[in-house]
Amino acid sequence: MRRSFAVALERYGYQVKAAADGLAGLELFRDEGFDLLILDVMLPGLDGIGLCRRVRETSLVPVLMMSARGDGLDVVAGLEAGADDYVVKPVDTYVLVARIRSLLRRATYAPAPGAGQATGGDGPTPSEGELLVFGDLTVDTGGLEVFVSGSPVALTPTELKLLLEFAAHPGIVLERHTLLRDVWEYGWDGDSRVVDLCVQRLRRKLGRDRIETVRGFGYKLRR
């Protein structure tokens, strides 16, 4: 399966480096730079979840987790470890490529012109539409930087795009399927757990009260 995916992705123009186990993958990751990682949950030696945690200690590179079970604990554990998205084996190549393209777009995300025209709370007026302030949270939509009480916060590309989506609609409830469409670029109903767990990761980094759950609907960013 590893070899077949590598051949298929190379046909789409990607350069692929493969490792047969988690420890070899970690060594390869440390030795070379990558734009994206695909990690199988069931890697020998060091499993994909453990590998994802090790990667997240030093890098915000996009991570796509591959699981054999779509409704198992592996999916939740992988997303909690810092993965950006997941696919379930067996997976068609075109689905895998679509997820890869979406992750790479997030990693090179640039806001649309005029984004961030309004400020939340009693923060300062944005400079050239690039600064949003919500209490102790500051989002620089031009520089793609986030600060809490003046200290920078490191976010993965998916976490950053999710936060930018909330910041563009402060105080407005965003439903999970809307976030799946606009952040994860799902053209179909996807697994809302990716949204829930990414929100949990944002709360750990920004403060638990910054993003509010509206039960039965979705989430909103407090002004």
SVG drawing of the C-alpha trace seen along z (x, -y; Angstrom):
<svg xmlns="http://www.w3.org/2000/svg" viewBox="-30 -52 49 55">
<polyline fill="none" stroke="black" stroke-width="0.4" points="0.0,0.0 2.8,-2.4 4.5,-1.7 1.3,-2.0 0.4,-5.4 3.9,-6.7 3.7,-5.7 0.2,-7.2 1.2,-10.5 4.3,-10.8 2.0,-10.5 0.3,-13.6 3.6,-15.5 4.4,-15.1 7.9,-14.2 7.5,-11.4 9.8,-10.0 8.5,-6.8 9.4,-5.1 8.4,-1.6 8.0,-2.3 7.5,-5.3 11.1,-5.6 12.5,-5.6 9.8,-8.2 10.8,-10.4 14.5,-10.2 13.6,-11.0 11.5,-13.9 14.3,-15.3 16.8,-15.0 14.8,-16.5 12.2,-19.2 8.6,-18.2 5.6,-20.2 3.2,-17.5 3.2,-14.2 0.9,-11.3 1.0,-9.0 -0.6,-5.6 -2.0,-5.0 -0.7,-1.4 3.0,-2.0 5.3,0.5 7.9,-0.6 6.4,-4.1 2.8,-4.3 1.4,-7.2 -0.2,-8.9 3.1,-8.8 4.9,-10.0 2.5,-12.9 3.1,-14.0 6.8,-13.9 6.5,-16.0 4.3,-18.5 7.0,-19.1 9.0,-21.0 6.9,-21.5 3.6,-22.9 3.8,-20.9 0.4,-19.7 -0.3,-16.1 -2.8,-13.8 -3.6,-10.7 -4.6,-7.5 -6.7,-5.0 -8.2,-1.6 -11.3,-2.5 -13.4,-5.5 -15.3,-5.5 -12.6,-4.2 -10.6,-5.8 -7.7,-6.0 -9.2,-8.9 -9.9,-10.9 -6.4,-10.1 -4.8,-11.2 -6.6,-14.5 -5.9,-15.1 -2.2,-14.5 -2.2,-17.4 -3.2,-15.9 -5.1,-18.3 -7.3,-15.7 -7.7,-12.0 -8.7,-9.5 -10.0,-5.9 -8.4,-3.0 -9.1,-1.8 -9.0,-5.3 -9.3,-6.2 -6.3,-8.1 -8.4,-11.0 -9.8,-11.4 -6.3,-11.3 -5.1,-13.9 -8.0,-16.2 -7.2,-16.1 -3.5,-16.8 -4.4,-19.7 -6.7,-21.2 -4.0,-20.9 -1.3,-22.5 -3.7,-25.4 -4.2,-25.9 -0.4,-25.8 0.1,-28.6 -3.1,-30.5 -3.4,-34.2 -6.5,-36.2 -8.7,-37.7 -8.3,-41.5 -10.2,-43.5 -10.3,-40.7 -10.4,-41.8 -12.3,-45.1 -13.9,-45.1 -12.6,-44.8 -14.2,-42.9 -14.6,-44.1 -12.9,-47.4 -9.6,-46.7 -7.9,-49.2 -9.0,-49.8 -7.3,-47.5 -4.5,-48.9 -5.3,-48.6 -7.8,-45.9 -5.1,-43.6 -5.6,-43.6 -8.4,-42.1 -8.6,-42.4 -10.9,-40.4 -10.0,-41.1 -6.5,-39.7 -6.6,-37.9 -5.0,-39.7 -5.2,-38.3 -3.0,-39.8 -4.7,-38.7 -2.0,-40.2 1.0,-38.7 -1.0,-35.6 0.2,-35.9 -1.8,-35.4 -1.0,-36.8 -2.5,-36.2 -1.8,-39.0 1.0,-40.1 2.7,-36.7 2.8,-34.9 0.9,-31.7 2.0,-29.0 -0.9,-27.5 -1.0,-24.8 -2.3,-25.9 -5.6,-24.3 -5.9,-25.9 -5.0,-29.3 -7.5,-29.1 -10.2,-28.0 -9.4,-30.9 -9.5,-33.3 -12.9,-32.0 -14.2,-32.7 -12.5,-36.1 -14.2,-37.1 -17.5,-36.4 -17.2,-37.5 -20.3,-36.7 -21.9,-34.7 -22.6,-31.0 -20.8,-29.0 -22.3,-25.5 -20.0,-22.5 -20.9,-21.7 -20.1,-25.3 -16.7,-25.1 -16.1,-21.7 -16.9,-23.4 -14.9,-26.6 -11.9,-25.5 -11.5,-21.8 -12.9,-22.3 -15.2,-19.3 -17.6,-19.3 -19.7,-16.8 -20.8,-16.1 -17.7,-15.1 -16.9,-14.0 -17.6,-16.8 -15.1,-15.4 -12.3,-17.1 -14.0,-20.5 -14.7,-19.6 -11.1,-18.4 -9.5,-21.4 -11.6,-23.7 -10.4,-21.9 -6.8,-22.5 -7.5,-26.2 -9.0,-26.5 -5.9,-25.0 -3.8,-27.6 -6.1,-30.7 -8.0,-30.1 -11.0,-27.9 -13.6,-30.7 -12.6,-32.4 -14.6,-30.0 -18.1,-29.3 -20.1,-26.2 -23.7,-26.7 -25.2,-23.4 -27.1,-21.9 -25.7,-24.4 -21.9,-25.0 -19.4,-27.5 -18.8,-31.3 -15.9,-33.5 -16.7,-35.8 -16.2,-39.5"/>
</svg>
